[in-house]
Amino acid sequence: MKIIEEMVDEIRLYSTEYNSGEIEKEELNLKIQLLISKIDRLQLDFSHSPYIYLPADVLSVFTNLLRRYKAKAKLGLTKLIEAPSKASYNRKTRYLISKKLFFASLHSTIQRNVQGWSMRNAKNYPNVRSYFILENTLEETLEKETVNNG
């Protein structure tokens, strides 16, 4: 949830800047578009315990749920861009922040399923909170290689 909380903090920062007049609506929209592209790159990291012990069909359900919540988050952010006034923008922003971009329910679903699987198999899995990762883009990979080689 660390990445999600960082995104929520970014929205708070953008909203504060917008409401105080530091940035205009056009710049705010560009920042929100950047956040939408980050959400597009969001993935689940199943490379550590307890996820390595879960069956593939359970993990695929989590991946499908992630797709659904990514769509909801992107739609919510798009509605921020389309907000006709600051009051409307602020109301929609408060709702998105309270729902943590809709990823709070995905987080609780994953936690409940892991706990249920743990009880079913009489195992004690560690409680993992950071299983969201951002997919590397080609540009980021090339930048890292250039820095490491140069």
C-alpha positions in Angstrom: 0.0 0.0 0.0 3.0 2.3 0.2 2.8 3.2 -3.5 -1.0 3.8 -3.2 -0.4 6.0 -0.2 2.2 8.0 -2.1 -0.3 8.5 -4.9 -2.9 9.7 -2.4 -0.3 12.1 -0.9 0.4 13.4 -4.4 -3.3 14.2 -4.9 -3.3 16.0 -1.6 -0.3 18.1 -2.6 -1.8 18.9 -6.0 -5.1 19.9 -4.4 -3.4 22.1 -1.9 -1.4 23.8 -4.7 -4.5 24.2 -6.8 -6.7 25.6 -4.0 -4.0 28.1 -2.9 -3.5 29.3 -6.5 0.0 28.1 -6.9 -0.9 26.1 -10.0 -3.6 26.6 -12.6 -6.2 24.1 -13.8 -4.2 23.2 -16.9 -1.1 22.3 -14.8 -3.3 20.4 -12.4 -4.8 18.4 -15.2 -1.3 17.5 -16.5 -0.3 16.3 -13.0 -3.4 14.2 -12.8 -2.7 12.7 -16.2 0.7 11.7 -15.0 -0.9 10.1 -12.0 -3.2 8.2 -14.3 -0.2 6.9 -16.2 1.3 5.7 -12.9 -1.9 3.8 -12.2 -1.6 2.2 -15.6 1.8 0.8 -14.6 0.6 -0.5 -11.2 1.1 -4.3 -10.7 0.9 -6.8 -7.9 4.2 -8.4 -6.7 3.6 -12.0 -5.9 7.3 -12.9 -5.6 7.4 -13.2 -1.8 5.6 -15.0 1.0 2.7 -15.6 1.4 1.8 -15.2 -2.2 4.3 -17.8 -3.5 2.2 -20.4 -1.6 -1.1 -19.4 -3.1 -2.5 -21.3 -6.1 -2.4 -19.6 -9.5 -6.2 -19.3 -9.7 -6.3 -17.2 -6.5 -3.5 -15.0 -7.8 -5.3 -14.5 -11.1 -8.4 -13.4 -9.2 -6.2 -10.8 -7.5 -4.9 -9.6 -10.8 -8.4 -9.3 -12.3 -9.5 -7.3 -9.2 -6.5 -5.1 -9.7 -7.6 -4.4 -13.3 -11.1 -3.5 -12.0 -9.8 -1.1 -9.3 -7.3 0.5 -11.7 -10.2 1.3 -14.0 -12.2 2.8 -11.2 -9.2 4.9 -10.0 -8.5 6.2 -13.5 -12.2 7.0 -14.0 -12.2 8.9 -10.7 -9.1 10.9 -11.6 -10.6 11.6 -15.1 -13.7 13.1 -13.3 -11.3 15.4 -11.4 -10.0 16.7 -14.7 -13.6 17.2 -15.9 -14.7 19.0 -12.7 -16.4 22.3 -13.6 -15.5 24.2 -10.5 -13.1 24.1 -7.5 -16.0 23.0 -5.2 -16.8 20.1 -7.4 -13.1 19.2 -7.7 -12.6 19.3 -3.9 -15.7 17.2 -3.3 -14.5 14.5 -5.8 -10.9 14.7 -4.4 -12.1 14.1 -0.8 -14.0 11.1 -1.9 -11.0 9.6 -3.8 -8.7 10.3 -0.9 -11.1 8.7 1.6 -11.3 5.5 -0.6 -7.5 5.6 -1.2 -8.2 5.7 -5.0 -10.5 2.6 -4.4 -7.5 0.4 -3.6 -8.3 0.2 0.1 -11.0 -2.4 -0.7 -8.6 -4.4 -2.9 -6.1 -4.4 -0.1 -8.6 -5.7 2.5 -9.8 -8.3 0.0 -6.3 -9.6 -0.5 -5.6 -9.6 3.2 -8.8 -11.5 4.0 -8.1 -14.1 1.3 -4.5 -14.6 2.6 -5.8 -15.0 6.2 -8.5 -17.5 5.0 -6.0 -19.5 3.0 -3.7 -19.4 6.1 -6.4 -20.8 8.4 -7.5 -23.4 5.8 -3.9 -24.8 5.5 -3.0 -24.3 9.2 -0.1 -22.1 8.2 1.0 -18.7 9.7 1.9 -16.4 6.8 3.5 -13.1 7.4 1.3 -10.0 7.0 2.7 -8.2 3.9 1.5 -4.6 3.3 3.6 -3.6 0.3 2.7 -5.8 -2.7 2.0 -3.1 -5.2 4.8 -2.3 -7.6 5.2 0.0 -10.6 6.1 -1.7 -13.9 9.3 -0.3 -15.3 8.9 1.5 -18.6 11.5 1.2 -21.3 12.7 4.7 -20.8 13.4 4.1 -17.0 15.3 0.9 -17.8 17.4 2.7 -20.4 18.1 5.6 -18.0 19.3 3.2 -15.3 21.5 1.3 -17.7 23.0 4.7 -18.9 23.7 5.8 -15.3 25.3 2.4 -14.4 27.4 2.3 -17.6 28.4 5.9 -17.7 
